[in-house]
Amino acid sequence: MDKKWYKYVDIYEVQEADRNAKDHDIGTLTESMIRFGYTQPVLIDKKTNKLLAGHGRIKALKTLKEGNYDAPKNIFVDNETWLVPCHEIDMENDGEAEAYLIADNRLTELGGWNDDLLLESLHNILQETGSLDGTGWDLDDMDDILKTMEEPITQEKEDVTIKVGKYKLKVSQDAYDQWALMVQSQVGKEKDEIALWIAQQLQIEML
């Protein structure tokens, strides 16, 4: 590990952010650290010295230390003090720091999974290593993925709400689609033309 990019801090001196909405599966995190070691430095706001990313990792390290486990690989130990690698980022202000904290967690969630490739990878890991410990997945998860892949895809149509001023009308998606096709057959697909047609039907002058 190249120390010039990091500073090393006692895990009990790392300050949490004022608000952190992300929950963590500490049990799985500790399993991962036991198996793979400590692989990713935490991020700290240089101005406030508070965490931007890594709350779960710090909690997992404290759980391991207090459980009398050996320090994971890549955690330096100095007189029984566990030192975690920290990378400092100079955030513009507190609002930007909080925005990054949310983004760091949310952007990973939005990516989702390719079930076919995920199942293939999990099978390969089991074949090569015999264990899924620390991956966040287990055999029951694999069964659930397989069942989901085998289920027929159904798409429920939501109702459509049409609003004119303070008046609202809820109709089915099918009814709205039929209406839209009728309008387009008369005036075309241009939004301005459709808006003008609607105004004429309502006998309202457009601004």
Secondary structure, DSSP 8 states (H G I E B T S, - for coil): --GGG-EEEETTT-B--S-------HHHHHHHHHHH---S-EEEETTT-BEEE-HHHHHHHHHHHHTT----TT-EEETTEEEEEEEEE--SSHHHHHHHHHHHHHHHHHH---HHHHHHHHHHHHHHHS--TTTT--HHHHHHHHHHHHS--------EEEEETTEEEEE-HHHHHHHHHHHHHHH-S-HHHHHHHHHHHHT----
